[in-house]
């Protein structure tokens, strides 16, 4: 009872915001689910068709490709940002000359919108006047960089552009964690003769675990809703080779006027996110706290 009344004024002040957020969030989920059971086209209509929209969704080749793409994108984007961000943070942590300049350069892509990033990489990867054209001018006629028009490689071009933008932000988070490490720990590792790379990998990295977890959560949030980068870079092509679930939903909402299908896809996206995040949240906030108290 005492824990409930602690900071009561603050809790009361936050109550309206919590109620509105939950009402909007839960209300939108219920609304989407109800209309995913209808045959709504251009406008919402309560003509129920059961789970027909979900059956059509799982039979759609385009949806299968979108799900496959989001897994590829999520894996490459997450690992790429974490690895490159951590390596950049380690580099800057060496107290190099011009540290502020390098920090700015590495973080600058994150200041761009995904639309701008997509356009930049669309120019870079364009065979006519991009990097491939430059290599040909330098005499490397054999060089070929046709990822944007290659169905198998186009999604990886999207991943490269995303990592280029996101790695700098992860670098900043990792660097904040590295700068919080006590100098005595570094002195102890130096006295023990532990190689620098082992110190970072096996001692320092576990110590900045909260920064790693924060980075993963923020990256995961960006993975689920990726749309504007792909729209600017490939428009979902070639064909629908780089379509993602978010793009599938938006296309059915606005281009195909198939609201029922869009609602069904959005519900499946929501369930997928919950299934992934729920075990992690349980482990992070309940199981680990229980272990700590024990």
Buried (B, 14 or more C-beta within 10 A) or exposed (E): EEEEEEEEEEEEEEEEEEEEEEEEEEEEEEEBBEBBBBBBBEEBEEEEBEEBBBEBBEEBEBBEBBBEBBEBBBEBBBEBBBEBBBBBBBBBBEEEEEBEEBBEEBBEBBEBEBEBBBBBBBEBBBBEEBBBBEBBEEEEEEEEBEBBBBEEBBBBBBBBBBBBBBBBBBBBBBBEBBEEBEEEEBEEBEEEEBEEEEBBEEBBBEBBEEBBEBBBEBBBEBBBEBBBBBBBBBBBBEEBBBBBBBBBBBBBBEEBEBBBBBBBBBBBBBEBBEEEBEEEEEEEEEEEEEEEEE
